[in-house]
Amino acid sequence: MMKKTLAALFASASLVLAGVAYADRPGADWISIEQAIETAKGAGYTTIYEIEADDDHWEGKGMKQDGEVHKFKIDGRSGEMKRDKKD
């Protein structure tokens, strides 16, 4: 009985963890990371420090032309800049 319980618990935990890992990958219908970087550069970013897929958008951080560090969010499907604020 204990083995079945542990096996079921392990299987449940594996499914939950797999769902979490999948949430941080770009969708098949998303713009590419290169396109997201070009969008950020078009918004005045000169250096991109980090960029990653998060839920339904690309999220990143970089330096703008003013020398300040900013955070941004770019819609993963449309490529539209959704947030651009000083960090």
ChimeraX attribute file (.defattr): number of C-alpha atoms within 10 A of each C-alpha:
attribute: neighborCount
match mode: 1-to-1
recipient: residues
	/A:1	6
	/A:2	7
	/A:3	8
	/A:4	9
	/A:5	10
	/A:6	11
	/A:7	12
	/A:8	12
	/A:9	11
	/A:10	11
	/A:11	11
	/A:12	12
	/A:13	12
	/A:14	12
	/A:15	10
	/A:16	10
	/A:17	10
	/A:18	11
	/A:19	11
	/A:20	11
	/A:21	9
	/A:22	12
	/A:23	13
	/A:24	15
	/A:25	15
	/A:26	20
	/A:27	16
	/A:28	9
	/A:29	9
	/A:30	18
	/A:31	18
	/A:32	16
	/A:33	15
	/A:34	9
	/A:35	13
	/A:36	26
	/A:37	20
	/A:38	14
	/A:39	16
	/A:40	26
	/A:41	17
	/A:42	11
	/A:43	14
	/A:44	14
	/A:45	23
	/A:46	15
	/A:47	16
	/A:48	17
	/A:49	12
	/A:50	11
	/A:51	17
	/A:52	16
	/A:53	20
	/A:54	17
	/A:55	15
	/A:56	17
	/A:57	26
	/A:58	27
	/A:59	20
	/A:60	21
	/A:61	22
	/A:62	22
	/A:63	19
	/A:64	19
	/A:65	12
	/A:66	9
	/A:67	11
	/A:68	11
	/A:69	17
	/A:70	18
	/A:71	21
	/A:72	21
	/A:73	24
	/A:74	23
	/A:75	20
	/A:76	25
	/A:77	16
	/A:78	12
	/A:79	20
	/A:80	14
	/A:81	18
	/A:82	12
	/A:83	12
	/A:84	15
	/A:85	10
	/A:86	12
	/A:87	11
